[in-house]
Amino acid sequence: MSEKSTPQPLTEPKEIDLVDVAGRTFTGIGRALRNLFLWLGKIIKAFFCFALKFWWILLLAIVLGGALGLLRDKRAQPLFETEMLATINEVVDRILVANHINSLQAVIKDGNHTFLSQQLSLPINRVRELSFIRADISEVRVPGRATRIVVRTNRYGVQFEEIVEEANPQVVRIRLGARENENISEFTDAIVKFVENNPFIAEQIELERHINLARQEALETEIEQLILFQQKNIEQAPMVMSLDRASFPVIVNEMQTFTDEILALRNHLAHLQRQYEFLRPMHVVQPFFPVENPVDNRRRSIRVFAMLFFVMCYITLLFRESAKKRA
């Protein structure tokens, strides 16, 4: 008979020690970071050792590059930069206006001076002077801004008053670069007309004009009706007073109420008339002004050319030394 196999006792699985796992993980990360820093240190050390070996050649390349950068800056055409600030009507989207002005930069970059001259209504020789046009939206910091009380409701339905500061007014800041300084202020009217000639913006302004005129007509009709009603009350006042003299204070108060309401409506009408008169998509706060001194790019040009010649010379020496070792 074959021997019967005895059952093996069941072994319980080992529990995972999270502290041990975390310790091994951090140890591996630390070892990897240490190796990384050692590798970077070797590269930096090799870089400086190689640069010190050929320091006079690299120094000569830096000097030569800086001289070429200075020469290029002197021979380049001067660039005059100026800035314009404008407020945008509340019925027109500020972002739309800024993007519409920024579309001119693509035309300038493309060099299509004929189309640019048509858009800005300026001669071709004037638009050829443009180097760039950029527009962005920014806030004007106003110290001591006005405050107003706003009634709010919390999640429990309880109303409370909160003092809120008025927001800083937003303006469109337009930066312009030109190669000529003469008559640079002409671009102010050109930019304003370019925005006004946009079909969508012109449609929004025209719609606002129609709404404004409709409000003016409604206010004029209401004022005329109030004046007629006031005149009827004035004509009927003696008859009422003869019957009941106690109604005299009431009649006087009614007349004063009519007068106050008519004055308030006339003030509102005058406000609408002023709005209609100044209803434009853009109002210039600060026009383009001529600047005397061009932008100084001398240091930037020297740094760029010096760094470029240094990198080119370093790479050339590196390939030359590696070729010698292979040979």
Secondary structure, DSSP 8 states (H G I E B T S, - for coil): -----------------HHHHHHHHHHHHHHHHHHHHHHHHHHHHHHHHHHHHTHHHHHHHHHHHHHHHHHHHHHS---EEEEEEEEE-TTS-HHHHHHHHHHHHHHHHHT-HHHHHHHHT--HHHHTTEEEEEEEEEE---SS--EEEEEEE-TTS-EEEEEEE----EEEEEEEEES--TTTTHHHHHHHHHHHT-HHHHHHHHHHHHHHHHHHHHHHHHHHHHHHHHHHHHHHHHHHHHH-GGGHHHHHHHHHHHHHHHHHHHHHHHHHHHHHHT--SEEEEE-----SS----HHHHHHHHHHHHHHHHHHHHHHHHHHHHH-
